[in-house]
Amino acid sequence: MYPLRDDTCLLALPMHEGSGSILYDHSRYSRNATAYGGISWSDTEMLGPTLLFDGNDDYLKVSNGHEIMETISASKSISITFWVKNSGAEASEYILSYGWIGPDKTLGVRFTDTGKLRFWAEDSWACQSEEAFDDDSWHFVAAIADSEVSRIYVDGEERAEDEVGSFWSPTTERNLYIGTVYLSGSGLVYHYSGLLCDFRIYNRALNQDEIKALELYYRNFEVRPSILCPHPTL
């Protein structure tokens, strides 16, 4: 493992193990994720072995996700970045979720049933792209929010913005889910279908230059792990 130098990176899951059910956290905090549902691997053309979610019962769980979210709430800023390749969202498909729909104030990122990207925190912001990105192409997504504004960037360009009234705070202690959301009374629903990797969460708002630098790094994936973070902010 090559821990990231940036202490504000609270979770960093490359998702390139190629086998097994443990996805190793490359941040300083060792918050490994566990895969459920018989998740499979695909050897992708750009990023190598990558998790393929089937849309039925595949998901990742990061236990004690409230530790991440409480840190984010205290700093009043968040950045979520990931690579995604979706071939057509026919229903809501969750990339990230925290909180149970029903009793909690939820936060997350998902595809809508029309393939648009939505980034929200209940009672704080609801940011949604005008374009659809379920086009069977790789996209680098960054969902950013601070105490003033929330934004969605796709492939380094801003695609949506929404004003933040007051920053979100978690109301309960929950696990963090990747690829699904918990609906009170029904369990885990709205599973993601497609490829997903290089997932990170920060408790600060990355700027556009940093987002573009991360995208460039992944597009040049042949660089050695020992220079994973040539700049401490990454």
NUVOVEX-378556 format. One record per residue (C-alpha): residue number from 0; residue in three letters; chain; x, y, z. Coordinates in Angstrom, 1 decimal. Layout:
% NUVOVEX-378556
<NUM, ALA, A, <X, Y, Z>>
...
***
This chain:
% NUVOVEX-378556
<0, MET, A, <0.0, 0.0, 0.0>>
<1, TYR, A, <1.1, 3.6, -0.7>>
<2, PRO, A, <-0.9, 5.8, 1.7>>
<3, LEU, A, <-1.9, 9.2, 0.3>>
<4, ARG, A, <0.0, 12.2, 1.8>>
<5, ASP, A, <-3.2, 14.3, 2.1>>
<6, ASP, A, <-4.7, 13.9, 5.6>>
<7, THR, A, <-8.0, 15.4, 4.3>>
<8, CYS, A, <-8.4, 12.3, 2.0>>
<9, LEU, A, <-10.6, 10.2, 4.3>>
<10, LEU, A, <-11.2, 7.3, 2.0>>
<11, ALA, A, <-9.3, 6.1, -1.1>>
<12, LEU, A, <-10.4, 2.9, -2.8>>
<13, PRO, A, <-8.6, 2.2, -6.1>>
<14, MET, A, <-10.7, -1.0, -6.6>>
<15, HIS, A, <-8.1, -2.7, -8.8>>
<16, GLU, A, <-7.4, -5.8, -6.7>>
<17, GLY, A, <-8.7, -8.1, -9.4>>
<18, SER, A, <-10.0, -10.7, -6.9>>
<19, GLY, A, <-11.3, -11.2, -3.4>>
<20, SER, A, <-14.0, -9.3, -1.4>>
<21, ILE, A, <-11.8, -6.8, 0.5>>
<22, LEU, A, <-11.2, -3.4, -1.2>>
<23, TYR, A, <-8.2, -1.8, 0.4>>
<24, ASP, A, <-8.2, 1.8, 1.5>>
<25, HIS, A, <-5.1, 3.7, 0.4>>
<26, SER, A, <-5.7, 6.7, 2.7>>
<27, ARG, A, <-4.1, 7.0, 6.0>>
<28, TYR, A, <-7.1, 5.7, 7.8>>
<29, SER, A, <-7.4, 2.0, 6.8>>
<30, ARG, A, <-11.1, 2.1, 6.2>>
<31, ASN, A, <-11.3, -1.0, 3.9>>
<32, ALA, A, <-14.5, -1.8, 2.1>>
<33, THR, A, <-16.1, -5.2, 1.9>>
<34, ALA, A, <-17.8, -6.4, -1.3>>
<35, TYR, A, <-21.2, -8.2, -1.2>>
<36, GLY, A, <-23.4, -9.9, -3.8>>
<37, GLY, A, <-20.8, -12.0, -5.7>>
<38, ILE, A, <-19.3, -8.9, -7.3>>
<39, SER, A, <-17.2, -9.5, -10.4>>
<40, TRP, A, <-14.1, -8.0, -12.0>>
<41, SER, A, <-13.6, -6.7, -15.6>>
<42, ASP, A, <-10.2, -6.1, -17.2>>
<43, THR, A, <-10.9, -2.6, -18.6>>
<44, GLU, A, <-9.0, -1.0, -21.5>>
<45, MET, A, <-7.9, 2.1, -19.6>>
<46, LEU, A, <-7.8, 1.2, -15.9>>
<47, GLY, A, <-7.1, -2.5, -15.6>>
<48, PRO, A, <-9.0, -4.8, -13.3>>
<49, THR, A, <-12.1, -2.9, -12.2>>
<50, LEU, A, <-15.2, -3.8, -10.2>>
<51, LEU, A, <-18.3, -4.6, -12.3>>
<52, PHE, A, <-21.6, -4.1, -10.5>>
<53, ASP, A, <-24.5, -6.1, -11.8>>
<54, GLY, A, <-27.4, -3.9, -10.7>>
<55, ASN, A, <-29.1, -6.6, -8.7>>
<56, ASP, A, <-27.3, -7.2, -5.4>>
<57, ASP, A, <-23.7, -6.0, -5.7>>
<58, TYR, A, <-22.5, -3.3, -3.3>>
<59, LEU, A, <-19.6, -2.2, -1.1>>
<60, LYS, A, <-19.9, -1.4, 2.6>>
<61, VAL, A, <-17.5, 0.8, 4.6>>
<62, SER, A, <-18.3, 0.1, 8.3>>
<63, ASN, A, <-18.5, 3.1, 10.7>>
<64, GLY, A, <-19.1, 5.5, 7.9>>
<65, HIS, A, <-20.2, 8.0, 10.4>>
<66, GLU, A, <-16.6, 8.6, 11.3>>
<67, ILE, A, <-16.0, 10.0, 7.8>>
<68, MET, A, <-19.3, 11.9, 7.7>>
<69, GLU, A, <-18.8, 13.5, 11.2>>
<70, THR, A, <-15.4, 14.8, 10.0>>
<71, ILE, A, <-16.9, 16.2, 6.9>>
<72, SER, A, <-19.7, 17.9, 8.8>>
<73, ALA, A, <-17.2, 19.5, 11.2>>
<74, SER, A, <-15.1, 20.9, 8.3>>
<75, LYS, A, <-18.2, 22.0, 6.3>>
<76, SER, A, <-16.8, 20.7, 3.1>>
<77, ILE, A, <-16.7, 17.5, 1.0>>
<78, SER, A, <-15.3, 16.2, -2.2>>
<79, ILE, A, <-16.2, 12.8, -3.8>>
<80, THR, A, <-14.3, 11.6, -6.9>>
<81, PHE, A, <-14.6, 8.5, -8.9>>
<82, TRP, A, <-14.4, 6.9, -12.4>>
<83, VAL, A, <-17.6, 5.5, -13.7>>
<84, LYS, A, <-18.8, 3.8, -16.9>>
<85, ASN, A, <-22.6, 3.2, -17.1>>
<86, SER, A, <-24.4, 1.9, -20.2>>
<87, GLY, A, <-27.9, 3.1, -19.4>>
<88, ALA, A, <-29.6, 3.9, -16.1>>
<89, GLU, A, <-33.2, 2.7, -16.3>>
<90, ALA, A, <-33.9, 3.6, -12.7>>
<91, SER, A, <-32.2, 5.4, -9.8>>
<92, GLU, A, <-28.7, 3.9, -9.4>>
<93, TYR, A, <-26.7, 4.9, -6.3>>
<94, ILE, A, <-23.0, 5.4, -6.5>>
<95, LEU, A, <-22.6, 6.6, -2.9>>
<96, SER, A, <-25.1, 6.8, 0.0>>
<97, TYR, A, <-25.0, 7.6, 3.6>>
<98, GLY, A, <-28.1, 7.5, 5.9>>
<99, TRP, A, <-31.3, 5.5, 5.6>>
<100, ILE, A, <-34.1, 6.9, 3.3>>
<101, GLY, A, <-36.9, 7.6, 5.7>>
<102, PRO, A, <-35.6, 8.3, 9.2>>
<103, ASP, A, <-32.3, 10.0, 8.4>>
<104, LYS, A, <-31.0, 13.0, 6.5>>
<105, THR, A, <-29.3, 11.3, 3.6>>
<106, LEU, A, <-26.3, 12.3, 1.5>>
<107, GLY, A, <-25.2, 10.8, -1.8>>
<108, VAL, A, <-24.4, 10.7, -5.5>>
<109, ARG, A, <-26.6, 8.7, -8.0>>
<110, PHE, A, <-27.7, 8.4, -11.5>>
<111, THR, A, <-31.3, 9.4, -12.1>>
<112, ASP, A, <-33.6, 7.2, -14.3>>
<113, THR, A, <-32.7, 9.4, -17.2>>
<114, GLY, A, <-28.9, 9.0, -16.7>>
<115, LYS, A, <-28.3, 12.4, -15.1>>
<116, LEU, A, <-25.9, 12.8, -12.2>>
<117, ARG, A, <-27.4, 14.0, -8.9>>
<118, PHE, A, <-25.5, 15.0, -5.8>>
<119, TRP, A, <-27.5, 15.9, -2.8>>
<120, ALA, A, <-27.5, 16.3, 1.0>>
<121, GLU, A, <-30.9, 16.4, 2.5>>
<122, ASP, A, <-32.1, 20.0, 3.5>>
<123, SER, A, <-28.8, 21.4, 2.3>>
<124, TRP, A, <-28.3, 21.1, -1.4>>
<125, ALA, A, <-29.6, 19.2, -4.5>>
<126, CYS, A, <-27.3, 19.5, -7.5>>
<127, GLN, A, <-28.1, 17.8, -10.8>>
<128, SER, A, <-26.5, 17.8, -14.2>>
<129, GLU, A, <-28.6, 18.8, -17.3>>
<130, GLU, A, <-26.8, 16.2, -19.4>>
<131, ALA, A, <-27.0, 12.4, -19.1>>
<132, PHE, A, <-23.7, 10.5, -18.6>>
<133, ASP, A, <-24.9, 6.8, -18.9>>
<134, ASP, A, <-23.4, 6.6, -22.4>>
<135, ASP, A, <-21.2, 3.6, -22.0>>
<136, SER, A, <-18.1, 5.8, -21.8>>
<137, TRP, A, <-15.7, 6.4, -19.0>>
<138, HIS, A, <-16.2, 9.6, -17.1>>
<139, PHE, A, <-14.3, 11.2, -14.2>>
<140, VAL, A, <-16.8, 12.6, -11.7>>
<141, ALA, A, <-16.2, 15.0, -8.8>>
<142, ALA, A, <-19.0, 16.1, -6.5>>
<143, ILE, A, <-17.9, 19.1, -4.4>>
<144, ALA, A, <-19.6, 21.1, -1.7>>
<145, ASP, A, <-18.7, 23.7, 1.0>>
<146, SER, A, <-20.7, 26.0, 3.1>>
<147, GLU, A, <-21.7, 28.2, 0.1>>
<148, VAL, A, <-22.1, 26.1, -3.0>>
<149, SER, A, <-22.3, 22.5, -4.4>>
<150, ARG, A, <-21.0, 21.5, -7.8>>
<151, ILE, A, <-20.7, 18.5, -10.1>>
<152, TYR, A, <-17.7, 18.2, -12.4>>
<153, VAL, A, <-17.5, 15.7, -15.2>>
<154, ASP, A, <-14.3, 15.2, -17.1>>
<155, GLY, A, <-12.9, 18.3, -15.5>>
<156, GLU, A, <-15.7, 20.6, -16.4>>
<157, GLU, A, <-18.5, 22.0, -14.2>>
<158, ARG, A, <-21.8, 20.5, -15.2>>
<159, ALA, A, <-24.1, 21.6, -12.3>>
<160, GLU, A, <-24.3, 24.0, -9.3>>
<161, ASP, A, <-26.6, 24.6, -6.4>>
<162, GLU, A, <-26.5, 27.0, -3.5>>
<163, VAL, A, <-25.8, 25.6, 0.0>>
<164, GLY, A, <-28.0, 27.1, 2.7>>
<165, SER, A, <-26.5, 25.4, 5.7>>
<166, PHE, A, <-24.0, 22.6, 5.5>>
<167, TRP, A, <-25.4, 19.1, 6.1>>
<168, SER, A, <-24.9, 17.1, 9.3>>
<169, PRO, A, <-25.5, 13.4, 9.8>>
<170, THR, A, <-28.4, 12.5, 12.1>>
<171, THR, A, <-27.5, 8.9, 12.9>>
<172, GLU, A, <-24.5, 6.6, 13.0>>
<173, ARG, A, <-24.6, 4.5, 9.8>>
<174, ASN, A, <-22.4, 2.5, 7.4>>
<175, LEU, A, <-21.3, 4.0, 4.1>>
<176, TYR, A, <-22.6, 2.2, 1.0>>
<177, ILE, A, <-21.1, 2.3, -2.5>>
<178, GLY, A, <-23.4, 1.0, -5.2>>
<179, THR, A, <-26.7, 1.0, -3.2>>
<180, VAL, A, <-28.8, 2.8, -0.6>>
<181, TYR, A, <-30.8, 1.7, 2.4>>
<182, LEU, A, <-34.5, 2.3, 2.3>>
<183, SER, A, <-36.1, 2.0, 5.7>>
<184, GLY, A, <-38.5, -1.0, 5.7>>
<185, SER, A, <-37.2, -2.4, 2.5>>
<186, GLY, A, <-33.4, -2.8, 3.0>>
<187, LEU, A, <-30.8, -2.2, 0.3>>
<188, VAL, A, <-32.3, -0.9, -3.0>>
<189, TYR, A, <-31.5, 1.0, -6.2>>
<190, HIS, A, <-28.3, -0.9, -6.9>>
<191, TYR, A, <-25.7, 0.5, -9.4>>
<192, SER, A, <-25.1, -1.3, -12.7>>
<193, GLY, A, <-21.8, -0.7, -14.4>>
<194, LEU, A, <-18.0, -0.2, -13.8>>
<195, LEU, A, <-16.7, 1.9, -10.9>>
<196, CYS, A, <-13.3, 2.6, -9.5>>
<197, ASP, A, <-10.8, 5.0, -8.0>>
<198, PHE, A, <-13.2, 6.2, -5.4>>
<199, ARG, A, <-12.1, 9.0, -3.0>>
<200, ILE, A, <-13.7, 11.1, -0.3>>
<201, TYR, A, <-12.1, 14.3, 1.1>>
<202, ASN, A, <-13.2, 16.6, 3.9>>
<203, ARG, A, <-12.4, 19.7, 1.8>>
<204, ALA, A, <-13.5, 21.1, -1.5>>
<205, LEU, A, <-11.1, 20.3, -4.3>>
<206, ASN, A, <-10.6, 23.1, -6.8>>
<207, GLN, A, <-10.9, 22.6, -10.5>>
<208, ASP, A, <-7.2, 22.5, -11.0>>
<209, GLU, A, <-6.9, 19.6, -8.5>>
<210, ILE, A, <-9.8, 17.8, -10.1>>
<211, LYS, A, <-8.1, 18.0, -13.5>>
<212, ALA, A, <-4.8, 16.9, -12.0>>
<213, LEU, A, <-6.5, 13.8, -10.6>>
<214, GLU, A, <-8.1, 13.0, -13.9>>
<215, LEU, A, <-4.8, 13.4, -15.7>>
<216, TYR, A, <-3.1, 11.0, -13.3>>
<217, TYR, A, <-5.7, 8.3, -13.9>>
<218, ARG, A, <-5.6, 8.8, -17.6>>
<219, ASN, A, <-1.8, 8.1, -17.4>>
<220, PHE, A, <-2.2, 5.1, -15.1>>
<221, GLU, A, <1.2, 3.7, -16.1>>
<222, VAL, A, <2.9, 6.1, -13.6>>
<223, ARG, A, <4.5, 4.2, -10.7>>
<224, PRO, A, <2.6, 3.8, -7.3>>
<225, SER, A, <5.6, 5.3, -5.5>>
<226, ILE, A, <4.7, 8.7, -7.1>>
<227, LEU, A, <0.9, 8.2, -6.5>>
<228, CYS, A, <0.8, 11.7, -4.9>>
<229, PRO, A, <3.6, 13.9, -6.3>>
<230, HIS, A, <1.7, 16.9, -4.8>>
<231, PRO, A, <0.5, 16.6, -1.2>>
<232, THR, A, <-3.0, 18.0, -2.0>>
<233, LEU, A, <-3.8, 15.0, -4.2>>
***
